[in-house]
Amino acid sequence: QVQLVESGGGLVQTGGRLRLSCSTSGSIFIINVLAWYRQAPGKQRELIAQITSAGDTYYADSVKGRFTISRDDAKNTMYLQMNSLKPEDTAVYYCNAFEGVNNRHVWGQGTQVTVSS
């Protein structure tokens, strides 16, 4: 079973940067896709970036050009580099892993990102 732990959230001013980390443990060999989602108050959780085991990436239009997803398999860690942050990026950010063999999504506990104007 896969476990996920996020870190790196916090408070930053508009235009600032943060890097989120997602540490994976357990049966990580069954992970097909790692992703970052976010959920702002009163809104649905949305997919903002994902990276496959082959290294293919996807970004939502709202973060494209500002955020970069990456993974360090030697450290069993995924990252989200967030630059040029805006107040509308304020949300709880969740790490997600898709276990293809189990057809199951695993979630981390979430980390708060707050961007002040």
TORPA-4810 file (N, C-alpha, C, O; in nm, 3 decimals):
<nodes>
NODE_1_0.085_-0.118_0.000_0.000_0.000_0.000_0.089_0.124_0.000_0.193_0.128_0.065_Q
NODE_2_0.045_0.224_-0.074_0.120_0.348_-0.088_0.077_0.449_0.018_-0.042_0.464_0.046_V
NODE_3_0.174_0.519_0.075_0.146_0.630_0.165_0.211_0.756_0.109_0.318_0.752_0.048_Q
NODE_4_0.142_0.869_0.131_0.189_0.997_0.078_0.191_1.100_0.189_0.098_1.107_0.270_L
NODE_5_0.297_1.181_0.193_0.306_1.288_0.293_0.353_1.414_0.222_0.462_1.417_0.165_V
NODE_6_0.270_1.520_0.227_0.307_1.647_0.166_0.378_1.736_0.267_0.361_1.723_0.388_E
NODE_7_0.458_1.828_0.213_0.522_1.930_0.295_0.554_2.049_0.206_0.553_2.038_0.083_S
NODE_8_0.584_2.164_0.269_0.629_2.279_0.194_0.529_2.391_0.177_0.562_2.495_0.120_G
NODE_9_0.408_2.373_0.226_0.310_2.481_0.215_0.344_2.596_0.308_0.436_2.588_0.389_G
NODE_10_0.267_2.705_0.294_0.290_2.820_0.381_0.225_2.944_0.326_0.141_2.939_0.237_G
NODE_11_0.268_3.058_0.382_0.216_3.188_0.344_0.322_3.261_0.262_0.438_3.268_0.302_L
NODE_12_0.280_3.314_0.148_0.374_3.385_0.060_0.301_3.503_-0.002_0.179_3.501_-0.016_V
NODE_13_0.375_3.605_-0.040_0.316_3.722_-0.105_0.297_3.698_-0.254_0.361_3.611_-0.313_Q
NODE_14_0.210_3.774_-0.312_0.188_3.767_-0.457_0.320_3.784_-0.530_0.400_3.873_-0.500_T
NODE_15_0.342_3.696_-0.627_0.466_3.698_-0.703_0.574_3.610_-0.645_0.679_3.592_-0.707_G
NODE_16_0.551_3.557_-0.527_0.650_3.474_-0.460_0.651_3.331_-0.511_0.580_3.297_-0.606_G
NODE_17_0.731_3.249_-0.448_0.744_3.110_-0.489_0.745_3.017_-0.368_0.784_3.056_-0.258_R
NODE_18_0.702_2.895_-0.392_0.707_2.788_-0.295_0.736_2.658_-0.367_0.708_2.644_-0.486_L
NODE_19_0.793_2.564_-0.294_0.810_2.430_-0.349_0.744_2.330_-0.255_0.780_2.320_-0.138_R
NODE_20_0.649_2.256_-0.310_0.584_2.150_-0.235_0.655_2.018_-0.262_0.705_1.993_-0.371_L
NODE_21_0.658_1.934_-0.159_0.716_1.801_-0.173_0.612_1.696_-0.134_0.529_1.720_-0.047_S
NODE_22_0.618_1.583_-0.199_0.532_1.469_-0.168_0.621_1.347_-0.154_0.675_1.295_-0.253_C
NODE_23_0.636_1.302_-0.033_0.719_1.185_-0.006_0.632_1.059_-0.015_0.527_1.051_0.049_S
NODE_24_0.677_0.962_-0.093_0.601_0.839_-0.109_0.670_0.725_-0.036_0.793_0.723_-0.025_T
NODE_25_0.592_0.631_0.012_0.646_0.513_0.077_0.549_0.397_0.056_0.437_0.416_0.010_S
NODE_26_0.594_0.280_0.090_0.511_0.162_0.070_0.538_0.099_-0.066_0.652_0.097_-0.112_G
NODE_27_0.435_0.048_-0.127_0.449_-0.024_-0.255_0.454_0.073_-0.372_0.365_0.074_-0.457_S
NODE_28_0.557_0.156_-0.376_0.563_0.263_-0.475_0.579_0.212_-0.618_0.557_0.287_-0.713_I
NODE_29_0.618_0.085_-0.633_0.636_0.031_-0.767_0.504_0.016_-0.841_0.503_-0.001_-0.963_F
NODE_30_0.392_0.022_-0.769_0.261_0.008_-0.834_0.201_0.142_-0.872_0.089_0.148_-0.922_I
NODE_31_0.275_0.251_-0.848_0.224_0.384_-0.884_0.245_0.409_-1.033_0.357_0.397_-1.083_I
NODE_32_0.138_0.443_-1.104_0.147_0.474_-1.246_0.158_0.624_-1.270_0.232_0.671_-1.357_N
NODE_33_0.082_0.699_-1.189_0.077_0.844_-1.208_0.081_0.912_-1.071_0.013_0.870_-0.978_V
NODE_34_0.161_1.017_-1.061_0.161_1.104_-0.943_0.106_1.240_-0.985_0.132_1.287_-1.096_L
NODE_35_0.030_1.300_-0.897_-0.035_1.425_-0.936_-0.050_1.518_-0.816_-0.044_1.477_-0.700_A
NODE_36_-0.071_1.644_-0.849_-0.107_1.746_-0.750_-0.247_1.797_-0.783_-0.278_1.831_-0.897_W
NODE_37_-0.329_1.801_-0.679_-0.461_1.862_-0.686_-0.464_1.977_-0.588_-0.379_1.987_-0.500_Y
NODE_38_-0.563_2.063_-0.603_-0.583_2.167_-0.503_-0.732_2.191_-0.485_-0.813_2.166_-0.575_R
NODE_39_-0.766_2.239_-0.367_-0.906_2.270_-0.337_-0.912_2.401_-0.261_-0.864_2.413_-0.148_Q
NODE_40_-0.973_2.499_-0.326_-0.992_2.630_-0.264_-1.125_2.628_-0.187_-1.212_2.546_-0.216_A
NODE_41_-1.141_2.717_-0.089_-1.265_2.720_-0.011_-1.387_2.738_-0.102_-1.391_2.827_-0.187_P
NODE_42_-1.486_2.651_-0.083_-1.609_2.660_-0.160_-1.600_2.609_-0.302_-1.695_2.622_-0.379_G
NODE_43_-1.485_2.551_-0.339_-1.468_2.502_-0.476_-1.437_2.353_-0.475_-1.398_2.296_-0.373_K
NODE_44_-1.455_2.292_-0.592_-1.423_2.151_-0.606_-1.272_2.130_-0.615_-1.198_2.219_-0.656_Q
NODE_45_-1.229_2.012_-0.575_-1.088_1.977_-0.589_-1.057_1.966_-0.739_-1.134_1.906_-0.814_R
NODE_46_-0.945_2.024_-0.781_-0.909_2.024_-0.921_-0.768_1.971_-0.942_-0.679_1.993_-0.860_E
NODE_47_-0.750_1.902_-1.054_-0.619_1.853_-1.095_-0.541_1.970_-1.154_-0.590_2.040_-1.242_L
NODE_48_-0.419_1.991_-1.104_-0.339_2.100_-1.160_-0.212_2.051_-1.230_-0.162_2.120_-1.319_I
NODE_49_-0.161_1.935_-1.194_-0.041_1.885_-1.260_-0.027_1.736_-1.231_-0.064_1.688_-1.124_A
NODE_50_0.027_1.664_-1.329_0.053_1.523_-1.306_0.176_1.481_-1.384_0.215_1.544_-1.482_Q
NODE_51_0.238_1.371_-1.339_0.356_1.317_-1.404_0.345_1.166_-1.401_0.316_1.107_-1.297_I
NODE_52_0.369_1.104_-1.515_0.359_0.959_-1.524_0.492_0.894_-1.487_0.594_0.961_-1.469_T
NODE_53_0.489_0.762_-1.477_0.612_0.688_-1.448_0.713_0.704_-1.562_0.833_0.685_-1.542_S
NODE_54_0.665_0.738_-1.681_0.754_0.761_-1.795_0.805_0.905_-1.800_0.890_0.938_-1.883_A
NODE_55_0.753_0.990_-1.711_0.798_1.128_-1.708_0.714_1.225_-1.788_0.748_1.343_-1.798_G
NODE_56_0.604_1.177_-1.847_0.515_1.267_-1.920_0.440_1.354_-1.822_0.397_1.308_-1.716_D
NODE_57_0.423_1.480_-1.857_0.360_1.575_-1.766_0.235_1.638_-1.827_0.220_1.644_-1.949_T
NODE_58_0.149_1.684_-1.740_0.029_1.756_-1.777_0.011_1.872_-1.679_0.038_1.857_-1.560_Y
NODE_59_-0.033_1.987_-1.731_-0.062_2.102_-1.646_-0.199_2.160_-1.681_-0.236_2.167_-1.798_Y
NODE_60_-0.271_2.201_-1.579_-0.394_2.277_-1.603_-0.357_2.414_-1.659_-0.249_2.467_-1.630_A
NODE_61_-0.444_2.471_-1.737_-0.418_2.601_-1.798_-0.389_2.707_-1.693_-0.311_2.799_-1.716_D
NODE_62_-0.453_2.694_-1.578_-0.440_2.796_-1.473_-0.299_2.804_-1.414_-0.264_2.905_-1.353_S
NODE_63_-0.218_2.699_-1.431_-0.084_2.698_-1.371_0.025_2.681_-1.475_0.143_2.690_-1.442_V
NODE_64_-0.012_2.657_-1.598_0.086_2.633_-1.703_0.180_2.752_-1.718_0.136_2.867_-1.727_K
NODE_65_0.309_2.724_-1.722_0.409_2.830_-1.734_0.456_2.886_-1.601_0.557_2.956_-1.596_G
NODE_66_0.384_2.855_-1.494_0.422_2.904_-1.360_0.464_2.791_-1.266_0.552_2.809_-1.181_R
NODE_67_0.400_2.675_-1.281_0.428_2.561_-1.194_0.503_2.455_-1.271_0.484_2.439_-1.392_F
NODE_68_0.589_2.382_-1.201_0.663_2.271_-1.261_0.656_2.150_-1.170_0.692_2.157_-1.052_T
NODE_69_0.611_2.039_-1.226_0.606_1.913_-1.151_0.729_1.831_-1.188_0.772_1.829_-1.303_I
NODE_70_0.783_1.762_-1.089_0.900_1.677_-1.114_0.902_1.565_-1.012_0.828_1.567_-0.913_S
NODE_71_0.986_1.469_-1.037_0.998_1.357_-0.945_1.143_1.315_-0.935_1.218_1.320_-1.032_R
NODE_72_1.182_1.273_-0.816_1.315_1.219_-0.791_1.293_1.076_-0.741_1.266_1.055_-0.623_D
NODE_73_1.306_0.981_-0.831_1.276_0.843_-0.794_1.377_0.788_-0.692_1.344_0.698_-0.615_D
NODE_74_1.497_0.841_-0.693_1.598_0.796_-0.596_1.556_0.835_-0.453_1.592_0.767_-0.357_A
NODE_75_1.481_0.944_-0.443_1.435_0.991_-0.312_1.289_0.959_-0.286_1.234_0.993_-0.182_K
NODE_76_1.226_0.893_-0.383_1.083_0.859_-0.372_1.000_0.983_-0.340_0.912_0.980_-0.254_N
NODE_77_1.030_1.090_-0.409_0.966_1.217_-0.380_0.925_1.287_-0.508_0.996_1.284_-0.609_T
NODE_78_0.808_1.350_-0.502_0.759_1.432_-0.612_0.757_1.576_-0.563_0.737_1.603_-0.444_M
NODE_79_0.777_1.669_-0.657_0.782_1.810_-0.621_0.684_1.892_-0.707_0.646_1.851_-0.817_Y
NODE_80_0.645_2.006_-0.654_0.572_2.104_-0.732_0.637_2.239_-0.704_0.619_2.297_-0.597_L
NODE_81_0.711_2.289_-0.802_0.771_2.422_-0.792_0.668_2.523_-0.838_0.621_2.516_-0.951_Q
NODE_82_0.633_2.615_-0.752_0.529_2.713_-0.783_0.592_2.852_-0.785_0.640_2.901_-0.682_M
NODE_83_0.591_2.916_-0.900_0.647_3.050_-0.917_0.535_3.147_-0.953_0.425_3.107_-0.991_N
NODE_84_0.566_3.275_-0.940_0.470_3.382_-0.976_0.332_3.355_-0.916_0.231_3.360_-0.985_S
NODE_85_0.331_3.328_-0.787_0.206_3.290_-0.720_0.108_3.407_-0.716_0.146_3.523_-0.703_L
NODE_86_-0.019_3.371_-0.726_-0.128_3.468_-0.725_-0.223_3.437_-0.610_-0.226_3.324_-0.561_K
NODE_87_-0.301_3.535_-0.567_-0.397_3.507_-0.459_-0.492_3.393_-0.494_-0.534_3.318_-0.406_P
NODE_88_-0.526_3.379_-0.620_-0.617_3.270_-0.661_-0.553_3.132_-0.654_-0.621_3.032_-0.676_E
NODE_89_-0.424_3.126_-0.624_-0.359_2.997_-0.602_-0.378_2.949_-0.459_-0.339_2.837_-0.425_D
NODE_90_-0.438_3.032_-0.374_-0.462_2.994_-0.236_-0.555_2.874_-0.230_-0.665_2.876_-0.285_T
NODE_91_-0.510_2.768_-0.163_-0.586_2.644_-0.157_-0.512_2.544_-0.069_-0.398_2.568_-0.028_A
NODE_92_-0.579_2.434_-0.041_-0.510_2.318_0.016_-0.463_2.233_-0.101_-0.542_2.197_-0.189_V
NODE_93_-0.337_2.201_-0.102_-0.277_2.123_-0.210_-0.259_1.978_-0.165_-0.207_1.951_-0.057_Y
NODE_94_-0.305_1.887_-0.251_-0.302_1.745_-0.219_-0.214_1.670_-0.318_-0.218_1.695_-0.439_Y
NODE_95_-0.136_1.578_-0.266_-0.061_1.484_-0.348_-0.151_1.363_-0.373_-0.226_1.320_-0.285_C
NODE_96_-0.141_1.309_-0.494_-0.225_1.195_-0.531_-0.141_1.095_-0.608_-0.057_1.131_-0.691_N
NODE_97_-0.165_0.967_-0.579_-0.100_0.859_-0.654_-0.207_0.765_-0.708_-0.300_0.727_-0.637_A
NODE_98_-0.192_0.729_-0.833_-0.284_0.633_-0.894_-0.215_0.498_-0.903_-0.113_0.483_-0.970_F
NODE_99_-0.272_0.400_-0.834_-0.223_0.263_-0.839_-0.297_0.190_-0.951_-0.413_0.151_-0.935_E
NODE_100_-0.229_0.174_-1.064_-0.296_0.114_-1.179_-0.345_-0.027_-1.154_-0.456_-0.062_-1.193_G
NODE_101_-0.263_-0.108_-1.088_-0.298_-0.249_-1.067_-0.421_-0.262_-0.977_-0.497_-0.358_-0.990_V
NODE_102_-0.441_-0.167_-0.886_-0.557_-0.169_-0.797_-0.669_-0.077_-0.842_-0.776_-0.074_-0.783_N
NODE_103_-0.642_-0.001_-0.949_-0.738_0.100_-0.998_-0.784_0.188_-0.882_-0.904_0.207_-0.861_N
NODE_104_-0.689_0.242_-0.809_-0.720_0.316_-0.688_-0.635_0.442_-0.677_-0.517_0.444_-0.713_R
NODE_105_-0.699_0.547_-0.627_-0.628_0.671_-0.599_-0.598_0.677_-0.449_-0.682_0.644_-0.366_H
NODE_106_-0.475_0.719_-0.418_-0.432_0.739_-0.279_-0.404_0.887_-0.260_-0.345_0.952_-0.347_V
NODE_107_-0.446_0.941_-0.146_-0.431_1.084_-0.120_-0.341_1.110_0.000_-0.338_1.032_0.096_W
NODE_108_-0.270_1.221_-0.006_-0.199_1.271_0.110_-0.296_1.352_0.196_-0.414_1.366_0.164_G
NODE_109_-0.242_1.406_0.306_-0.327_1.478_0.401_-0.352_1.622_0.360_-0.442_1.687_0.413_Q
NODE_110_-0.274_1.674_0.267_-0.291_1.811_0.219_-0.200_1.908_0.291_-0.164_1.888_0.407_G
NODE_111_-0.164_2.014_0.221_-0.083_2.121_0.280_-0.139_2.254_0.232_-0.170_2.271_0.114_T
NODE_112_-0.152_2.349_0.323_-0.214_2.477_0.294_-0.114_2.571_0.227_-0.001_2.587_0.273_Q
NODE_113_-0.158_2.632_0.119_-0.082_2.739_0.053_-0.169_2.863_0.053_-0.282_2.862_0.005_V
NODE_114_-0.115_2.971_0.107_-0.188_3.097_0.113_-0.104_3.206_0.047_0.011_3.228_0.085_T
NODE_115_-0.163_3.274_-0.051_-0.093_3.381_-0.123_-0.162_3.511_-0.089_-0.280_3.530_-0.120_V
NODE_116_-0.089_3.602_-0.025_-0.147_3.730_0.016_-0.129_3.832_-0.095_-0.031_3.831_-0.169_S
NODE_117_-0.227_3.922_-0.104_-0.222_4.025_-0.209_-0.151_4.150_-0.160_-0.137_4.247_-0.234_S
</nodes>
